[in-house]
Every structure is written in structure tokens, then in C-alpha cells.
């Protein structure tokens, strides 16, 4: 008769049970810990340190000077350069973000249909995003040149007056916004397309049975189901639009935002304070104000989209 199998002690089972519960509780935090450690070093610490520099008379060569409190913020807010750069930034942001999101939504809707060579078209819309910003700036500088640009040549051919794309303030904002839209519309379109493909097709079939046409299906099915992705795209476009630097920096050969700072953005103004005037205290104050501005715009966008979603849900 074979000997019975040994029974493990109860203490071992309890120990393994506790270890298993501890593993299931602690392991998720260990998995995400590298990201938060990296964010602490590369994100949070620079942000806090920038706020500390903004409270001091900080020189590029001499380093930390005396504590001046809110004096740098007062100097920035009472100066004309900050408000001019802020108005330029908001103008370029509106001219780029609003058409960009609408165009991305339209392109994503077209790519979601049964097209021939769909993969080729989807890859094609991403090509502008891959192009280096320097190359984009060189191409669009030639397109929007004041004297020999292709856009002005087409306007003259049509019997219209040429536009001073670099001298006129609003025209320069339109040109820079066009560069931004060229680079980022396809990228946002692919994000929206991925969300569209996750929408159950049964919803469209039910809407078609109820008599809804394609336009009604788009507004009643597609847009509500895309709401979380649209919020993400709007917030990321807001952050990128208010931090715009490459396109206005390379819009001319000097990189100072125009002869009269007609397209100087907040980031170019910050760069000029930090590296041209070597005033790190005021530059850090501008950086903190820009951070607060981005947070404010992001919160407003989130609340507006949430309010619109709530109103639509109540009407339904």
C-alpha cells in the first residue's frame, strides 16, 4: 500500500497566500514606477526648479543672485513684449488648431470608408508629420515669399494684389498656421481614424434601419462615440499650439519673430530673454506663466467639451 502524500503545513499555504496577495497589490505600482521616476527627474523637477529661478535675479554667467520675489513676474506682465507675444501666440493657435481638428475629422471620415488602396492613403496622410520642421519651413518660406513666392504669383495671375506675408501681422500668422496644419493634420486624422474603427458597425446599421442618412449617422453616431478621442486631440493641440516654436522661429533667417515682432510667440520671447538678454529670472517667469496659460486653456477646453456632451445626452 503506497504511503500517503505529505500534507504541506498550514503556515506554508498562508505564507504563499499572503505573498500572492502582496504581489497582486504591489506589482501594478512597480510596473508604472519607472514612468513616474522618469517624470520626476525630467518633468517635475525642471518645473519646480524653473519656479525657483523665477523668484531670483538669475544671471546666465553669475548664476543665482538675490531673492526678488514676484518682481520678475511684475516686470514681465507690465512689459509690452509679453502681451504682444501672447496675442501672437493665441492668434496663431486659433488659426491652426480649429481648422486642423476639423480637417483631421473630415480626412478620418473619408479614410474610414471602403477606399481602394486604403493603407496607402493612410500612410500618405502621415508623410507631412515625418518631414523635418526645417524642410517644411524652407518650402513654405518659398511659397509665402513677399516678392517671388508661388502664392503671390498665383494671386497676381488671378488679378489680385500680392500679400506681404512677412510684413503684415495677420498674413504672417496665416502663413505660420498653414505650416502647422500641414504637419499635424494627418497625425490627428490617424488618431481619430483609429477611434472610428473601434465604433461598433451595428450602430450604423441600426441608424440606417431607422432612416438616418450618412450626415445624420455622422453627427448622431460617429461624433458622440469619438468624444473622448476628440477631447484628447483638442487638449494636445492646445498644448502644442501654445508652445509653438519651430515654425515661427524659422519663418525668416533671423528667428526673432519679425522685424517688429509681428509673429513673435511666447516661446521665442522666452528664448530671447534667456539667451539673448541672459536674464534667466524673467525667462523662467515667462515659462511659468506659459505653463499656467496652457493649464487654463486645457481646463476650459475640457469643461466646454464636457458641457456639450452633457447637453447632448440630456436632449437624447
C-alpha positions as protocol buffer text, in pm:
chain_id: "A"
residue {
  index: 1
  type: UNK
  ca { x: 0 y: 0 z: 0 }
}
residue {
  index: 2
  type: UNK
  ca { x: 158 y: 331 z: -108 }
}
residue {
  index: 3
  type: UNK
  ca { x: 237 y: 586 z: 156 }
}
residue {
  index: 4
  type: UNK
  ca { x: 7 y: 889 z: 165 }
}
residue {
  index: 5
  type: UNK
  ca { x: 141 y: 1214 z: 15 }
}
residue {
  index: 6
  type: UNK
  ca { x: 280 y: 1454 z: 270 }
}
residue {
  index: 7
  type: UNK
  ca { x: 46 y: 1739 z: 361 }
}
residue {
  index: 8
  type: UNK
  ca { x: 216 y: 2080 z: 345 }
}
residue {
  index: 9
  type: UNK
  ca { x: 200 y: 2273 z: 666 }
}
residue {
  index: 10
  type: UNK
  ca { x: -69 y: 2535 z: 703 }
}
residue {
  index: 11
  type: UNK
  ca { x: 186 y: 2804 z: 762 }
}
residue {
  index: 12
  type: UNK
  ca { x: 332 y: 2749 z: 413 }
}
residue {
  index: 13
  type: UNK
  ca { x: -8 y: 2788 z: 249 }
}
residue {
  index: 14
  type: UNK
  ca { x: -76 y: 3104 z: 443 }
}
residue {
  index: 15
  type: UNK
  ca { x: 265 y: 3241 z: 350 }
}
residue {
  index: 16
  type: UNK
  ca { x: 211 y: 3172 z: -18 }
}
residue {
  index: 17
  type: UNK
  ca { x: -137 y: 3325 z: 3 }
}
residue {
  index: 18
  type: UNK
  ca { x: -4 y: 3642 z: 161 }
}
residue {
  index: 19
  type: UNK
  ca { x: 275 y: 3657 z: -96 }
}
residue {
  index: 20
  type: UNK
  ca { x: 27 y: 3619 z: -380 }
}
residue {
  index: 21
  type: UNK
  ca { x: -198 y: 3895 z: -244 }
}
residue {
  index: 22
  type: UNK
  ca { x: 104 y: 4118 z: -191 }
}
residue {
  index: 23
  type: UNK
  ca { x: 222 y: 4051 z: -546 }
}
residue {
  index: 24
  type: UNK
  ca { x: -118 y: 4135 z: -697 }
}
residue {
  index: 25
  type: UNK
  ca { x: -135 y: 4453 z: -488 }
}
residue {
  index: 26
  type: UNK
  ca { x: 220 y: 4583 z: -529 }
}
residue {
  index: 27
  type: UNK
  ca { x: 316 y: 4464 z: -877 }
}
residue {
  index: 28
  type: UNK
  ca { x: 96 y: 4716 z: -1070 }
}
residue {
  index: 29
  type: UNK
  ca { x: 267 y: 5003 z: -890 }
}
residue {
  index: 30
  type: UNK
  ca { x: 609 y: 4854 z: -965 }
}
residue {
  index: 31
  type: UNK
  ca { x: 521 y: 4833 z: -1334 }
}
residue {
  index: 32
  type: UNK
  ca { x: 429 y: 5201 z: -1359 }
}
residue {
  index: 33
  type: UNK
  ca { x: 700 y: 5323 z: -1121 }
}
residue {
  index: 34
  type: UNK
  ca { x: 968 y: 5372 z: -1395 }
}
residue {
  index: 35
  type: UNK
  ca { x: 747 y: 5621 z: -1575 }
}
residue {
  index: 36
  type: UNK
  ca { x: 683 y: 5827 z: -1265 }
}
residue {
  index: 37
  type: UNK
  ca { x: 1050 y: 5818 z: -1167 }
}
residue {
  index: 38
  type: UNK
  ca { x: 1144 y: 5940 z: -1514 }
}
residue {
  index: 39
  type: UNK
  ca { x: 875 y: 6207 z: -1499 }
}
residue {
  index: 40
  type: UNK
  ca { x: 1003 y: 6316 z: -1159 }
}
residue {
  index: 41
  type: UNK
  ca { x: 1354 y: 6367 z: -1297 }
}
residue {
  index: 42
  type: UNK
  ca { x: 1276 y: 6508 z: -1643 }
}
residue {
  index: 43
  type: UNK
  ca { x: 940 y: 6676 z: -1582 }
}
residue {
  index: 44
  type: UNK
  ca { x: 850 y: 6771 z: -1229 }
}
residue {
  index: 45
  type: UNK
  ca { x: 1196 y: 6871 z: -1107 }
}
residue {
  index: 46
  type: UNK
  ca { x: 1265 y: 7110 z: -1401 }
}
residue {
  index: 47
  type: UNK
  ca { x: 921 y: 7264 z: -1349 }
}
residue {
  index: 48
  type: UNK
  ca { x: 980 y: 7324 z: -977 }
}
residue {
  index: 49
  type: UNK
  ca { x: 1333 y: 7448 z: -1042 }
}
residue {
  index: 50
  type: UNK
  ca { x: 1205 y: 7692 z: -1305 }
}
residue {
  index: 51
  type: UNK
  ca { x: 964 y: 7834 z: -1049 }
}
residue {
  index: 52
  type: UNK
  ca { x: 1255 y: 7874 z: -807 }
}
residue {
  index: 53
  type: UNK
  ca { x: 1468 y: 8055 z: -1068 }
}
residue {
  index: 54
  type: UNK
  ca { x: 1177 y: 8289 z: -1146 }
}
residue {
  index: 55
  type: UNK
  ca { x: 1193 y: 8421 z: -789 }
}
residue {
  index: 56
  type: UNK
  ca { x: 1558 y: 8528 z: -818 }
}
residue {
  index: 57
  type: UNK
  ca { x: 1770 y: 8775 z: -1010 }
}
residue {
  index: 58
  type: UNK
  ca { x: 1939 y: 8495 z: -1207 }
}
residue {
  index: 59
  type: UNK
  ca { x: 2223 y: 8576 z: -1444 }
}
residue {
  index: 60
  type: UNK
  ca { x: 2348 y: 8341 z: -1714 }
}
residue {
  index: 61
  type: UNK
  ca { x: 2714 y: 8380 z: -1608 }
}
residue {
  index: 62
  type: UNK
  ca { x: 2697 y: 8471 z: -1238 }
}
residue {
  index: 63
  type: UNK
  ca { x: 2419 y: 8225 z: -1157 }
}
residue {
  index: 64
  type: UNK
  ca { x: 2180 y: 8270 z: -868 }
}
residue {
  index: 65
  type: UNK
  ca { x: 2151 y: 8624 z: -739 }
}
residue {
  index: 66
  type: UNK
  ca { x: 1939 y: 8782 z: -473 }
}
residue {
  index: 67
  type: UNK
  ca { x: 1584 y: 8680 z: -398 }
}
residue {
  index: 68
  type: UNK
  ca { x: 1346 y: 8924 z: -571 }
}
residue {
  index: 69
  type: UNK
  ca { x: 1012 y: 8751 z: -507 }
}
residue {
  index: 70
  type: UNK
  ca { x: 745 y: 8842 z: -763 }
}
residue {
  index: 71
  type: UNK
  ca { x: 950 y: 9122 z: -921 }
}
residue {
  index: 72
  type: UNK
  ca { x: 1025 y: 8919 z: -1236 }
}
residue {
  index: 73
  type: UNK
  ca { x: 655 y: 8847 z: -1283 }
}
residue {
  index: 74
  type: UNK
  ca { x: 572 y: 9215 z: -1239 }
}
residue {
  index: 75
  type: UNK
  ca { x: 837 y: 9314 z: -1494 }
}
residue {
  index: 76
  type: UNK
  ca { x: 707 y: 9061 z: -1743 }
}
residue {
  index: 77
  type: UNK
  ca { x: 339 y: 9147 z: -1700 }
}
residue {
  index: 78
  type: UNK
  ca { x: 396 y: 9521 z: -1714 }
}
residue {
  index: 79
  type: UNK
  ca { x: 612 y: 9499 z: -2025 }
}
residue {
  index: 80
  type: UNK
  ca { x: 478 y: 9531 z: -2376 }
}
residue {
  index: 81
  type: UNK
  ca { x: 673 y: 9234 z: -2512 }
}
residue {
  index: 82
  type: UNK
  ca { x: 484 y: 8970 z: -2315 }
}
residue {
  index: 83
  type: UNK
  ca { x: 136 y: 9083 z: -2420 }
}
residue {
  index: 84
  type: UNK
  ca { x: 241 y: 9123 z: -2782 }
}
residue {
  index: 85
  type: UNK
  ca { x: 387 y: 8772 z: -2782 }
}
residue {
  index: 86
  type: UNK
  ca { x: 75 y: 8639 z: -2607 }
}
residue {
  index: 87
  type: UNK
  ca { x: -159 y: 8789 z: -2865 }
}
residue {
  index: 88
  type: UNK
  ca { x: 55 y: 8648 z: -3147 }
}
residue {
  index: 89
  type: UNK
  ca { x: 56 y: 8305 z: -2985 }
}
residue {
  index: 90
  type: UNK
  ca { x: -321 y: 8295 z: -2935 }
}
residue {
  index: 91
  type: UNK
  ca { x: -382 y: 8420 z: -3290 }
}
residue {
  index: 92
  type: UNK
  ca { x: -159 y: 8153 z: -3447 }
}
residue {
  index: 93
  type: UNK
  ca { x: -308 y: 7891 z: -3213 }
}
residue {
  index: 94
  type: UNK
  ca { x: -666 y: 7967 z: -3318 }
}
residue {
  index: 95
  type: UNK
  ca { x: -576 y: 7984 z: -3688 }
}
residue {
  index: 96
  type: UNK
  ca { x: -403 y: 7649 z: -3670 }
}
residue {
  index: 97
  type: UNK
  ca { x: -590 y: 7435 z: -3415 }
}
residue {
  index: 98
  type: UNK
  ca { x: -950 y: 7495 z: -3522 }
}
residue {
  index: 99
  type: UNK
  ca { x: -906 y: 7422 z: -3897 }
}
residue {
  index: 100
  type: UNK
  ca { x: -663 y: 7144 z: -3813 }
}
residue {
  index: 101
  type: UNK
  ca { x: -911 y: 6948 z: -3599 }
}
residue {
  index: 102
  type: UNK
  ca { x: -1197 y: 6999 z: -3846 }
}
residue {
  index: 103
  type: UNK
  ca { x: -980 y: 6889 z: -4139 }
}
residue {
  index: 104
  type: UNK
  ca { x: -849 y: 6590 z: -3942 }
}
residue {
  index: 105
  type: UNK
  ca { x: -1206 y: 6481 z: -3864 }
}
residue {
  index: 106
  type: UNK
  ca { x: -1303 y: 6510 z: -4231 }
}
residue {
  index: 107
  type: UNK
  ca { x: -997 y: 6316 z: -4351 }
}
residue {
  index: 108
  type: UNK
  ca { x: -1051 y: 6045 z: -4091 }
}
residue {
  index: 109
  type: UNK
  ca { x: -1413 y: 6008 z: -4204 }
}
residue {
  index: 110
  type: UNK
  ca { x: -1306 y: 5967 z: -4567 }
}
residue {
  index: 111
  type: UNK
  ca { x: -1032 y: 5716 z: -4478 }
}
residue {
  index: 112
  type: UNK
  ca { x: -1282 y: 5513 z: -4276 }
}
residue {
  index: 113
  type: UNK
  ca { x: -1478 y: 5431 z: -4590 }
}
residue {
  index: 114
  type: UNK
  ca { x: -1415 y: 5144 z: -4829 }
}
residue {
  index: 115
  type: UNK
  ca { x: -1149 y: 5303 z: -5046 }
}
residue {
  index: 116
  type: UNK
  ca { x: -910 y: 5134 z: -5282 }
}
residue {
  index: 117
  type: UNK
  ca { x: -552 y: 5121 z: -5151 }
}
residue {
  index: 118
  type: UNK
  ca { x: -668 y: 5234 z: -4807 }
}
residue {
  index: 119
  type: UNK
  ca { x: -334 y: 5153 z: -4646 }
}
residue {
  index: 120
  type: UNK
  ca { x: -151 y: 5369 z: -4900 }
}
residue {
  index: 121
  type: UNK
  ca { x: -381 y: 5666 z: -4834 }
}
residue {
  index: 122
  type: UNK
  ca { x: -348 y: 5624 z: -4458 }
}
residue {
  index: 123
  type: UNK
  ca { x: 30 y: 5619 z: -4482 }
}
residue {
  index: 124
  type: UNK
  ca { x: 21 y: 5918 z: -4713 }
}
residue {
  index: 125
  type: UNK
  ca { x: -151 y: 6148 z: -4466 }
}
residue {
  index: 126
  type: UNK
  ca { x: 130 y: 6081 z: -4217 }
}
residue {
  index: 127
  type: UNK
  ca { x: 411 y: 6186 z: -4451 }
}
residue {
  index: 128
  type: UNK
  ca { x: 397 y: 6560 z: -4363 }
}
residue {
  index: 129
  type: UNK
  ca { x: 447 y: 6469 z: -3998 }
}
residue {
  index: 130
  type: UNK
  ca { x: 765 y: 6279 z: -4085 }
}
residue {
  index: 131
  type: UNK
  ca { x: 916 y: 6574 z: -4275 }
}
residue {
  index: 132
  type: UNK
  ca { x: 1164 y: 6772 z: -4068 }
}
residue {
  index: 133
  type: UNK
  ca { x: 1040 y: 7114 z: -3947 }
}
residue {
  index: 134
  type: UNK
  ca { x: 1340 y: 7282 z: -4113 }
}
residue {
  index: 135
  type: UNK
  ca { x: 1244 y: 7139 z: -4451 }
}
residue {
  index: 136
  type: UNK
  ca { x: 881 y: 7244 z: -4402 }
}
residue {
  index: 137
  type: UNK
  ca { x: 994 y: 7598 z: -4312 }
}
residue {
  index: 138
  type: UNK
  ca { x: 1216 y: 7623 z: -4620 }
}
residue {
  index: 139
  type: UNK
  ca { x: 938 y: 7506 z: -4850 }
}
residue {
  index: 140
  type: UNK
  ca { x: 675 y: 7737 z: -4705 }
}
residue {
  index: 141
  type: UNK
  ca { x: 914 y: 8032 z: -4696 }
}
residue {
  index: 142
  type: UNK
  ca { x: 941 y: 7998 z: -5072 }
}
residue {
  index: 143
  type: UNK
  ca { x: 567 y: 7958 z: -5107 }
}
residue {
  index: 144
  type: UNK
  ca { x: 491 y: 8265 z: -4894 }
}
residue {
  index: 145
  type: UNK
  ca { x: 780 y: 8485 z: -5003 }
}
residue {
  index: 146
  type: UNK
  ca { x: 679 y: 8850 z: -5038 }
}
residue {
  index: 147
  type: UNK
  ca { x: 836 y: 8915 z: -5379 }
}
residue {
  index: 148
  type: UNK
  ca { x: 880 y: 8586 z: -5563 }
}
residue {
  index: 149
  type: UNK
  ca { x: 658 y: 8346 z: -5371 }
}
residue {
  index: 150
  type: UNK
  ca { x: 434 y: 8099 z: -5551 }
}
residue {
  index: 151
  type: UNK
  ca { x: 125 y: 8211 z: -5358 }
}
residue {
  index: 152
  type: UNK
  ca { x: 169 y: 8574 z: -5463 }
}
residue {
  index: 153
  type: UNK
  ca { x: 237 y: 8461 z: -5821 }
}
residue {
  index: 154
  type: UNK
  ca { x: -94 y: 8279 z: -5826 }
}
residue {
  index: 155
  type: UNK
  ca { x: -270 y: 8581 z: -5676 }
}
residue {
  index: 156
  type: UNK
  ca { x: -125 y: 8810 z: -5942 }
}
residue {
  index: 157
  type: UNK
  ca { x: -227 y: 8563 z: -6213 }
}
residue {
  index: 158
  type: UNK
  ca { x: -581 y: 8578 z: -6078 }
}
residue {
  index: 159
  type: UNK
  ca { x: -572 y: 8958 z: -6087 }
}
residue {
  index: 160
  type: UNK
  ca { x: -541 y: 9006 z: -5710 }
}
residue {
  index: 161
  type: UNK
  ca { x: -296 y: 9214 z: -5513 }
}
residue {
  index: 162
  type: UNK
  ca { x: 5 y: 9027 z: -5366 }
}
residue {
  index: 163
  type: UNK
  ca { x: 11 y: 8980 z: -4991 }
}
residue {
  index: 164
  type: UNK
  ca { x: 302 y: 9090 z: -4774 }
}
residue {
  index: 165
  type: UNK
  ca { x: 333 y: 8760 z: -4593 }
}
residue {
  index: 166
  type: UNK
  ca { x: 628 y: 8866 z: -4378 }
}
residue {
  index: 167
  type: UNK
  ca { x: 541 y: 9231 z: -4316 }
}
residue {
  index: 168
  type: UNK
  ca { x: 171 y: 9209 z: -4242 }
}
residue {
  index: 169
  type: UNK
  ca { x: 97 y: 9072 z: -3896 }
}
residue {
  index: 170
  type: UNK
  ca { x: -218 y: 8875 z: -3972 }
}
residue {
  index: 171
  type: UNK
  ca { x: -81 y: 8741 z: -4302 }
}
residue {
  index: 172
  type: UNK
  ca { x: 230 y: 8609 z: -4124 }
}
residue {
  index: 173
  type: UNK
  ca { x: 6 y: 8434 z: -3871 }
}
residue {
  index: 174
  type: UNK
  ca { x: -189 y: 8269 z: -4154 }
}
residue {
  index: 175
  type: UNK
  ca { x: 134 y: 8150 z: -4319 }
}
residue {
  index: 176
  type: UNK
  ca { x: 272 y: 8002 z: -3996 }
}
residue {
  index: 177
  type: UNK
  ca { x: -64 y: 7840 z: -3915 }
}
residue {
  index: 178
  type: UNK
  ca { x: -59 y: 7682 z: -4261 }
}
residue {
  index: 179
  type: UNK
  ca { x: 277 y: 7525 z: -4183 }
}
residue {
  index: 180
  type: UNK
  ca { x: 142 y: 7387 z: -3856 }
}
residue {
  index: 181
  type: UNK
  ca { x: -169 y: 7248 z: -4024 }
}
residue {
  index: 182
  type: UNK
  ca { x: 40 y: 7086 z: -4295 }
}
residue {
  index: 183
  type: UNK
  ca { x: 248 y: 6895 z: -4040 }
}
residue {
  index: 184
  type: UNK
  ca { x: -13 y: 6792 z: -3783 }
}
residue {
  index: 185
  type: UNK
  ca { x: -344 y: 6741 z: -3962 }
}
residue {
  index: 186
  type: UNK
  ca { x: -257 y: 6393 z: -4086 }
}
residue {
  index: 187
  type: UNK
  ca { x: -126 y: 6288 z: -3746 }
}
residue {
  index: 188
  type: UNK
  ca { x: -452 y: 6386 z: -3574 }
}
residue {
  index: 189
  type: UNK
  ca { x: -651 y: 6228 z: -3856 }
}
residue {
  index: 190
  type: UNK
  ca { x: -492 y: 5889 z: -3789 }
}
residue {
  index: 191
  type: UNK
  ca { x: -572 y: 5915 z: -3418 }
}
residue {
  index: 192
  type: UNK
  ca { x: -936 y: 5990 z: -3499 }
}
residue {
  index: 193
  type: UNK
  ca { x: -939 y: 5714 z: -3760 }
}
residue {
  index: 194
  type: UNK
  ca { x: -824 y: 5458 z: -3504 }
}
residue {
  index: 195
  type: UNK
  ca { x: -1109 y: 5565 z: -3276 }
}
residue {
  index: 196
  type: UNK
  ca { x: -1360 y: 5548 z: -3562 }
}
residue {
  index: 197
  type: UNK
  ca { x: -1264 y: 5191 z: -3644 }
}
residue {
  index: 198
  type: UNK
  ca { x: -1338 y: 5091 z: -3285 }
}
residue {
  index: 199
  type: UNK
  ca { x: -1702 y: 5205 z: -3319 }
}
residue {
  index: 200
  type: UNK
  ca { x: -1934 y: 4901 z: -3349 }
}
residue {
  index: 201
  type: UNK
  ca { x: -2077 y: 4878 z: -3700 }
}
residue {
  index: 202
  type: UNK
  ca { x: -2406 y: 4760 z: -3557 }
}
residue {
  index: 203
  type: UNK
  ca { x: -2478 y: 5117 z: -3452 }
}
residue {
  index: 204
  type: UNK
  ca { x: -2459 y: 5236 z: -3813 }
}
residue {
  index: 205
  type: UNK
  ca { x: -2680 y: 4951 z: -3928 }
}
residue {
  index: 206
  type: UNK
  ca { x: -2941 y: 5036 z: -3665 }
}
residue {
  index: 207
  type: UNK
  ca { x: -2925 y: 5404 z: -3761 }
}
residue {
  index: 208
  type: UNK
  ca { x: -2969 y: 5315 z: -4129 }
}
residue {
  index: 209
  type: UNK
  ca { x: -3271 y: 5097 z: -4046 }
}
residue {
  index: 210
  type: UNK
  ca { x: -3420 y: 5394 z: -3856 }
}
residue {
  index: 211
  type: UNK
  ca { x: -3383 y: 5604 z: -4172 }
}
residue {
  index: 212
  type: UNK
  ca { x: -3078 y: 5810 z: -4082 }
}
residue {
  index: 213
  type: UNK
  ca { x: -2872 y: 5927 z: -4380 }
}
residue {
  index: 214
  type: UNK
  ca { x: -2491 y: 5946 z: -4382 }
}
residue {
  index: 215
  type: UNK
  ca { x: -2485 y: 6301 z: -4244 }
}
residue {
  index: 216
  type: UNK
  ca { x: -2721 y: 6211 z: -3960 }
}
residue {
  index: 217
  type: UNK
  ca { x: -2520 y: 5898 z: -3881 }
}
residue {
  index: 218
  type: UNK
  ca { x: -2203 y: 6108 z: -3861 }
}
residue {
  index: 219
  type: UNK
  ca { x: -2348 y: 6354 z: -3607 }
}
residue {
  index: 220
  type: UNK
  ca { x: -2556 y: 6105 z: -3408 }
}
residue {
  index: 221
  type: UNK
  ca { x: -2321 y: 5806 z: -3403 }
}
residue {
  index: 222
  type: UNK
  ca { x: -1966 y: 5896 z: -3503 }
}
residue {
  index: 223
  type: UNK
  ca { x: -1918 y: 6224 z: -3320 }
}
residue {
  index: 224
  type: UNK
  ca { x: -2064 y: 6108 z: -2983 }
}
residue {
  index: 225
  type: UNK
  ca { x: -1855 y: 5790 z: -2991 }
}
residue {
  index: 226
  type: UNK
  ca { x: -1544 y: 5995 z: -3075 }
}
residue {
  index: 227
  type: UNK
  ca { x: -1592 y: 6234 z: -2785 }
}
residue {
  index: 228
  type: UNK
  ca { x: -1309 y: 6100 z: -2559 }
}
residue {
  index: 229
  type: UNK
  ca { x: -1066 y: 6095 z: -2852 }
}
residue {
  index: 230
  type: UNK
  ca { x: -1174 y: 6442 z: -2962 }
}
residue {
  index: 231
  type: UNK
  ca { x: -1109 y: 6573 z: -2612 }
}
residue {
  index: 232
  type: UNK
  ca { x: -761 y: 6418 z: -2624 }
}
residue {
  index: 233
  type: UNK
  ca { x: -687 y: 6569 z: -2967 }
}
residue {
  index: 234
  type: UNK
  ca { x: -815 y: 6912 z: -2863 }
}
residue {
  index: 235
  type: UNK
  ca { x: -607 y: 6917 z: -2545 }
}
residue {
  index: 236
  type: UNK
  ca { x: -288 y: 6800 z: -2719 }
}
residue {
  index: 237
  type: UNK
  ca { x: -344 y: 7053 z: -2999 }
}
residue {
  index: 238
  type: UNK
  ca { x: -389 y: 7323 z: -2737 }
}
residue {
  index: 239
  type: UNK
  ca { x: -64 y: 7232 z: -2564 }
}
residue {
  index: 240
  type: UNK
  ca { x: 127 y: 7215 z: -2893 }
}
residue {
  index: 241
  type: UNK
  ca { x: -31 y: 7533 z: -3030 }
}
residue {
  index: 242
  type: UNK
  ca { x: 57 y: 7744 z: -2727 }
}
residue {
  index: 243
  type: UNK
  ca { x: 413 y: 7604 z: -2720 }
}
residue {
  index: 244
  type: UNK
  ca { x: 476 y: 7664 z: -3090 }
}
residue {
  index: 245
  type: UNK
  ca { x: 841 y: 7745 z: -3158 }
}
residue {
  index: 246
  type: UNK
  ca { x: 991 y: 7578 z: -3467 }
}
residue {
  index: 247
  type: UNK
  ca { x: 766 y: 7725 z: -3735 }
}
residue {
  index: 248
  type: UNK
  ca { x: 778 y: 8094 z: -3627 }
}
residue {
  index: 249
  type: UNK
  ca { x: 1147 y: 8064 z: -3537 }
}
residue {
  index: 250
  type: UNK
  ca { x: 1238 y: 7952 z: -3888 }
}
residue {
  index: 251
  type: UNK
  ca { x: 991 y: 8171 z: -4075 }
}
residue {
  index: 252
  type: UNK
  ca { x: 1275 y: 8410 z: -4159 }
}
residue {
  index: 253
  type: UNK
  ca { x: 1654 y: 8399 z: -4145 }
}
residue {
  index: 254
  type: UNK
  ca { x: 1680 y: 8597 z: -3821 }
}
residue {
  index: 255
  type: UNK
  ca { x: 1450 y: 8391 z: -3600 }
}
residue {
  index: 256
  type: UNK
  ca { x: 1334 y: 8675 z: -3376 }
}
residue {
  index: 257
  type: UNK
  ca { x: 969 y: 8681 z: -3474 }
}
residue {
  index: 258
  type: UNK
  ca { x: 986 y: 8951 z: -3739 }
}
residue {
  index: 259
  type: UNK
  ca { x: 1136 y: 9298 z: -3761 }
}
residue {
  index: 260
  type: UNK
  ca { x: 856 y: 9436 z: -3544 }
}
residue {
  index: 261
  type: UNK
  ca { x: 795 y: 9108 z: -3358 }
}
residue {
  index: 262
  type: UNK
  ca { x: 476 y: 9068 z: -3558 }
}
residue {
  index: 263
  type: UNK
  ca { x: 486 y: 8689 z: -3526 }
}
residue {
  index: 264
  type: UNK
  ca { x: 697 y: 8653 z: -3211 }
}
residue {
  index: 265
  type: UNK
  ca { x: 540 y: 8387 z: -2989 }
}
residue {
  index: 266
  type: UNK
  ca { x: 578 y: 8334 z: -2616 }
}
residue {
  index: 267
  type: UNK
  ca { x: 839 y: 8063 z: -2663 }
}
residue {
  index: 268
  type: UNK
  ca { x: 1050 y: 8288 z: -2889 }
}
residue {
  index: 269
  type: UNK
  ca { x: 1012 y: 8571 z: -2636 }
}
residue {
  index: 270
  type: UNK
  ca { x: 1122 y: 8332 z: -2361 }
}
residue {
  index: 271
  type: UNK
  ca { x: 1421 y: 8222 z: -2572 }
}
residue {
  index: 272
  type: UNK
  ca { x: 1520 y: 8583 z: -2635 }
}
residue {
  index: 273
  type: UNK
  ca { x: 1504 y: 8668 z: -2264 }
}
residue {
  index: 274
  type: UNK
  ca { x: 1709 y: 8366 z: -2164 }
}
residue {
  index: 275
  type: UNK
  ca { x: 1979 y: 8352 z: -2430 }
}
residue {
  index: 276
  type: UNK
  ca { x: 1994 y: 8696 z: -2589 }
}
residue {
  index: 277
  type: UNK
  ca { x: 1942 y: 8911 z: -2280 }
}
residue {
  index: 278
  type: UNK
  ca { x: 2081 y: 8645 z: -2041 }
}
residue {
  index: 279
  type: UNK
  ca { x: 1801 y: 8715 z: -1792 }
}
residue {
  index: 280
  type: UNK
  ca { x: 1707 y: 8370 z: -1668 }
}
residue {
  index: 281
  type: UNK
  ca { x: 1483 y: 8509 z: -1395 }
}
residue {
  index: 282
  type: UNK
  ca { x: 1244 y: 8682 z: -1635 }
}
residue {
  index: 283
  type: UNK
  ca { x: 1267 y: 8391 z: -1883 }
}
residue {
  index: 284
  type: UNK
  ca { x: 1166 y: 8150 z: -1607 }
}
residue {
  index: 285
  type: UNK
  ca { x: 877 y: 8378 z: -1511 }
}
residue {
  index: 286
  type: UNK
  ca { x: 754 y: 8367 z: -1872 }
}
residue {
  index: 287
  type: UNK
  ca { x: 785 y: 7986 z: -1867 }
}
residue {
  index: 288
  type: UNK
  ca { x: 575 y: 7963 z: -1551 }
}
residue {
  index: 289
  type: UNK
  ca { x: 311 y: 8197 z: -1695 }
}
residue {
  index: 290
  type: UNK
  ca { x: 303 y: 7992 z: -2015 }
}
residue {
  index: 291
  type: UNK
  ca { x: 253 y: 7675 z: -1809 }
}
residue {
  index: 292
  type: UNK
  ca { x: -39 y: 7834 z: -1623 }
}
residue {
  index: 293
  type: UNK
  ca { x: -185 y: 7956 z: -1951 }
}
residue {
  index: 294
  type: UNK
  ca { x: -172 y: 7606 z: -2102 }
}
residue {
  index: 295
  type: UNK
  ca { x: -337 y: 7459 z: -1792 }
}
residue {
  index: 296
  type: UNK
  ca { x: -611 y: 7724 z: -1807 }
}
residue {
  index: 297
  type: UNK
  ca { x: -678 y: 7662 z: -2178 }
}
residue {
  index: 298
  type: UNK
  ca { x: -679 y: 7287 z: -2120 }
}
residue {
  index: 299
  type: UNK
  ca { x: -928 y: 7312 z: -1834 }
}
residue {
  index: 300
  type: UNK
  ca { x: -1156 y: 7542 z: -2037 }
}
residue {
  index: 301
  type: UNK
  ca { x: -1147 y: 7305 z: -2336 }
}
residue {
  index: 302
  type: UNK
  ca { x: -1224 y: 7008 z: -2112 }
}
residue {
  index: 303
  type: UNK
  ca { x: -1515 y: 7182 z: -1940 }
}
residue {
  index: 304
  type: UNK
  ca { x: -1662 y: 7303 z: -2270 }
}
residue {
  index: 305
  type: UNK
  ca { x: -1648 y: 6961 z: -2433 }
}
residue {
  index: 306
  type: UNK
  ca { x: -1790 y: 6802 z: -2119 }
}
residue {
  index: 307
  type: UNK
  ca { x: -2073 y: 7057 z: -2108 }
}
residue {
  index: 308
  type: UNK
  ca { x: -2154 y: 6997 z: -2475 }
}
residue {
  index: 309
  type: UNK
  ca { x: -2156 y: 6621 z: -2415 }
}
residue {
  index: 310
  type: UNK
  ca { x: -2387 y: 6665 z: -2114 }
}
residue {
  index: 311
  type: UNK
  ca { x: -2628 y: 6885 z: -2310 }
}
residue {
  index: 312
  type: UNK
  ca { x: -2639 y: 6637 z: -2600 }
}
residue {
  index: 313
  type: UNK
  ca { x: -2704 y: 6350 z: -2358 }
}
residue {
  index: 314
  type: UNK
  ca { x: -2988 y: 6543 z: -2198 }
}
residue {
  index: 315
  type: UNK
  ca { x: -3151 y: 6616 z: -2534 }
}
residue {
  index: 316
  type: UNK
  ca { x: -3134 y: 6250 z: -2625 }
}
